[in-house]
Amino acid sequence: MTSVALVTCNMAASLDEDMPLLVEAFESLGVRVATPAWDDPAVDWSAFDAALLRSTWDYMDRLEAFMAWIDACAARTRLFNPPALVRRNLDKHYLQGLEAAGVPIVPTHFAEPGDDPMGCLGPFIDRLEGVEFVVKPAIGAGSRDAARFHVEDRAAALAHLAGLLQAGRSALLQPYLTRVDVAGETAMVHIDGVFSHAIRKGPLLTRGGAGVAGLFAPETISVREPAADELALAGAACRHLAALEPLYLRVDLIRGDDGSPVVLELEMTEPSLFFPYGPGSAARLASALLRRIGA
């Protein structure tokens, strides 16, 4: 009997809205399912035919341990997405590769540990066409440590950036694209390279808002029918990664000042896939994984 681990973390056990539907989908296909925490030392990963990363949302607190676990797990079973793809997706420097390939992204400037924070922030603000911007870590999830600032908040933004760099974390400086306040984000889920469904996420960052206290920022979600230009952009992002064969991929888009969509980020590690908003989507992912492992 085929056995699959849907990998989570203890803190996410009651928060992952995708998990019940995915468990049901696998069980309906005759698959034995477990939902172990990634850091449980008692788990024998070789007992599973595949391990599917789902809600390992606490990995940011122990990044080195999580990356070591990725390799250890992949040495004992088939891990999805594969380690090389996960490692690439953990660090938002991948946006540079997208931009170089001609895929439009939110305009992004990177600040690196060892850089002078004011030397990065000052020129960025001077070139800023709008009046608001975002500072966030290059390795981060759930909007944790991401903050929105007005140009008048330079001192607070500088302190936030300096704190990230001093902690050895690369940071992104991006204009805050105000159309998101009305249109929200479009998150487009792809399974085995094929578009599955999309949702609308309401804007997450407020100026001067409190930091994220839990695993992720609260989200306002609804079903969205993507526009033709959003489908085209998400397709271009998928083609850029086609050689790496992601089993699942979420493309998060927002609209720029000119109204055209741009990539905010790609989610290929442990993203919410919003199965409750895409009828049949959990079953599609379960079937796709079984095809990958020949079961």
N, C-alpha and C positions, 0 to 999 in steps of 0.2 A: 504493500500500500504506500503510495507516495505521501511524503510528509514534508510540510512547509512551515518554517518559522516566520511569523510576522513580528518583526523586531520592534520593540518599544522601549520605554523606560518607566520606572515605577511611578514617577510624578505624572505621567501622561495617561495612566491606565483608565482614568474616568473622563479624559478630555478629548480623546481621539474619536471623533464622530464617524470617521471612515471605517474603523476597525470592525464593528458588528456586521456591516454589509460585506466586508471583504471575507471575514470568517465564514459567513453564510454562503458566499459565492464559491469558496474553495470546498466547503463541505458538500455542497450540492453536486460537485464534480467528483466526489468520492475521495477527497484529499484529507488526510489527518492534519489538523492545524494546531499550532501552539503559539502563544504570544509572549515569549520570554523577553526580559529586559536585557539590553546589550551587555551590561556590566555584571550580570549574574554569573559568578564563577562556577556555579554548579551545572551550568548548561553545557551539554556535549553537542557542539554544533555539527559534528560529523554524523549525528543521528538524523539529520534532516537532508532531504534531497536539494533543498534550496532555502536560503534566508532572504527575506524581502524587507528592506529597510522601510519602516513606517514612521513611528512617532518617537524617535530617539532624540527628543527635543531638549534634553539636558546636556547634550554633548559639548556645548560651548563652555561649560564649567570645567570640563576635563578634556580639552581638545587633544592633547598628546595621547592620553589613554584611549580615546575613541579612535584615533588614527591607527594606533597599534592594534586595537581590536579588529578594525576593518581587515587588516592583513591576516590576523590570526583566524578570523572567521572564514575568509576567502580561501585559506589554505585547507579548510576542512569541509567546505561545502560550496555550492554556487551562490554567490552573493549578488544581489541586484539592488541598485545598479552596481556595476563592477567597480573595484577599488580605484582604478585609474580615473574613471569618470567622476566618482565621488570626490576624490582628492582635488580634481580640477574644479569642481563645482563649489567646494568649500570656500574658495578664495575669489572674491569678486574682481580680481585682476583679469579674470576670463573676459570681462567686458571689453578689454583692449583687443582681444582676438576677434570678437564680434565686429567691433568698429572697423578693424583692419580689413575684415572680409566684406565690408560694405553694408553691414546690418546696422540700421540706425539705433542708437542707444541714447539714454539720457546723457547730456554732456557731462563728462566726469573728469575730475582732476584727482590724482592720487598723491597723498602725502605719506612719506615713509618714515619709520623710526630713524632717528638721527637727523631728520630735516628740522630746520628752524620753523616752529609753528607759525610765527608771524610772517616769516618769509614765504610760507605757502598760502596763508589765509589772506594777507593783504592784497597781493596781486590778483587772487581769485575774486575778491570782492570788488576790486577796481574794474575788473572785466565783466562783472555780473550785469546782465541786461535787466533783470528784475530787481526786486528788493528783498526777496527771501531766498534762503538756501538751506541745504541739509548737510550735516556732518554725520557720518556713520562709519563703523569699522568695516574693513574689507572682508574680515571673517566674522560673521555674525548671522543671527537668525531671529525671526519673530519680532523684528524692529527693536530688539534690545540694543541699547547704547546708540540708537539713532536719534538725532535731535534736529528740530527745525528752528531756524533763527531768522530774524530780520537784520538788515544791515546795521540797524541801530544797536543790535545786540552783540556787537563785535567782541566785547570783553568776555561775555559768556561763551560765545562760540570759540574764542581763542582758548579759554580754559578747558572746554570740552575736547578740542582737538589736541591740545598739549597733553591732557590726561591719557588719551588713546596712544599717542606717540611715545610717551614716557613709559607706558606699559608694554612697549614693544609691538604695538598693533598698527598695521597700515590703516589708513583712513581714506574715505572718499569725500570729496567736496563736490556737491551737485547743486545746480539751481533748483529751487522749488517750483515745479511747473503747476501753476495755479488752476489749470483746467481740471486737475484731479479733484478739486474741492466740489465740483459739480458732477463731473462724469465718473469719478472714482477710477479704480484700476480695473483692467480686464485680465483675468487669469485664465489661460487657455491650456487645458490638459490634453496631452498627447500620449497615446498608448501604443507602443511598438511602432512609432513613427507616424501614426494616423491620428488626426484630430478626433477627440472624443466629445468634449463639452467645455463650456465656459461659464464663468461666474463674474459678477461684479463685486468688487470689494470697495467699501466706502473709504474715504481718506483716513489714514492712520495717525498722521503726525499733526499735532497742534503746536502753535508757537508758544514756547515757554511751558509746554506740557510736562507733566511728571514723567519720569522714566518708567520703563516697563518693569513691573514688580515680579511678574510670574514668568512662565516659559515663553509667552508671546503676548503681543498687544491684542486686546479684544477687537474683533472684526465684525463688520456688518456685511452680510453676504446675501446675494440674491442671484437668481438665474439671469444670464445675459446671452443674447444672440449676438455673436461677434459680427462686426462690420467686415466688408470685403477687404478693406485695407489692413485690418487687424489680422485676418486670416492669412493674407499674403505675407505680412511681416513675420508672423509666427512660423509660417512655412519656411521662410528664408533662414530663420534661426535653427529650425530642425534640420534643414539641409546642411548647414554649417557643421552640425554634430553627427551627421548620418553615419560616418565611418566608425564612430564610437558606439553605435547601436544602443542608445538608451532604451531601456524597457519602458520607463515612464519619464515624462518631461513636462514641466509646467512652465509656460512662458508668460511672464507678467508684463503687461503693457500699460502705458499711460499716454496721453496725448500731449504733444509739445505745444509751444506757444502759437505755432502756425496751424495747429489742428491735426497734424499728422501723427500717427502712433510711433512710439519709440520703446525700445526694450528697457524696462526697469531692472529686471533680473531674470535669470533662469533658475529653476528649482529642480534639481536632480538627485538630491541627497535624501531628505526625509520630508518632502512637502505634503501638506494637506492636499488631497486630490478631489475633495468636495464631492464624493460619491452620492450623498443625498440629493445633490442638485443635477446629477447626470444619470437618468434612468438606464440601468444596464451597464454602467461604467465599471462597477466592481467586478462583474462577471467577465467583462472584456479584459481587465487586467489579470484576473486569475487564469483565464484561458491563454493569454499571451505568455505568461510565465511558464505554464505547463508546456507550451510549444517550445519554448527556449530550452527546457531541460529534457525534451523528448519524452514526456510522460503522457 
